[in-house]
């Protein structure tokens, strides 16, 4: 399926220049493969890498959205196990500006969409991806094979792009390609999504998940993680993951969804489901 895309960048904060600057990336798997021998392109199965991901719809309509967003980031960064990957949904321009000014974000994270406001034009909010600079390479020299942190080096960074989705609300899928140090010829895709809301947009969500499943199966991509706010509010939503041959992480770990894995959202009242759809969700994966 042909999809429309807008290339974006990941940026790191340059302390000397006092500004966010784009990170050089490996824009395609072939660019990595060209400088590696056939042997080095094989996956080293003896060295796996664990990555923790937190996805959080931070609630654009909160009465104190900026304060809420900064408190959420402080909560994540203060924890004993700060996540390697943070997917945020419902990020407003004011929230984005505040997070980019946050000293802790500047010190510890790489951030998408700092180059301009294109992703926020014509929409009330957008998605935002933040990666730990301790786990992902932030400059060209540190993206060389074997460099970086103890335990196998840092992940190299590839293409960053927004995939246009069929949507009533102009939603898209924000993805970042990463290249494990243990498999330098392999690209994995991290996809941050906020699918269409409310019951009348189920046909859009069905198309969106199908398109996103195709995105993580494209030639040169070794798979990936699609995470975010799926707005799965109807019984028919439950079948969309299986229909597109994707694996639901909660179901794989805990069995079919029940009250323990459900959330409640707008105009839904239930005393049996304690989790709001504006709570965060954490998952750890092994590559």
C-alpha angles and dihedrals in degrees: 000000000000112000133189114237140184117209113230135177140235114226138199125204112255106213095194094051093036092225142096112262132191119258118231107245141193096248095195139017090242092063089059094042094051093066096044131079119241090254094053091053091065117101114253099225092185091067116056127178126217120212125189119208130192120193118193133175096209096197113248091203096059112125088235101032096157095049091044092052093050092047090051091052091047090050091052096044094043094054122104089246108039109197122252092215129034122191114191126189130192093032111167123204090254091052092047092051091049094049091049088054092048108112093214093052089049092050101044112023145063112217138202127230101020092130096077145333097263094117091055098048115116095000131088092228143355142199124271130196124205124187129195111252087211090066104029126057114250102188139035097256094052090051092071117114113271097014126118137041128012113271102049109328133269127306113259119229128236135174122348115201146153115229114210111234130201097257145157089213102040093254122169141183116251112205136182121193115220130190117207117226087227091056107029094173094054128086123205122190126222109200122193113197143178105188123204116291133232134026100284093063099062091114089056092049090050091054092043095054092046091052093046091049088055090049093060091047098052119129109278093025116107095199134283152198124275111196140156137077109341094176089218096177103145133061089246090060090065092068098050095084093052093043089059096045094247126141119237105219094209093050092046090054103033108019128245116352117276134159091294092064100035129098132200125227143172116349092358119123122190130146089196096063112065098180121090119209085240092066121101125252125208128201133171121209133187122222 
